[in-house]
Amino acid sequence: NTIQLALFDPFDNAESRPTSPRRLTLEVLSMIFSALFTLEAMVKIVAHGLFLGHKAYLTEAWNRLDLFIVVVGILDLLPIESTN
């Protein structure tokens, strides 16, 4: 995932190069990593609970950060129309 983020080029967008193999590959990798991290968070929430208990998912700061990153990753996958 870190390598995928390092390879990201903000100037390689769908409008300028719609069939860029590098951009398309990175988009697919982004979706795969988002799905895996979402699955991981869901499994941990089911196993430990969300709020209640001393081992609940949101009682640990790292898990709160992890959940924030998962939510941002999901939001990144949503289709957004840009207006110029």
Secondary structure, 3 states (H helix, E strand, C coil): CHHHHHHCCCCCCCCCCCCCHHHHHHHHHHHHHHHHHHHHHHHHHHHHCCCCCCCCHHHCHHHHHHHHHHHHHHHHHCCCCCCC
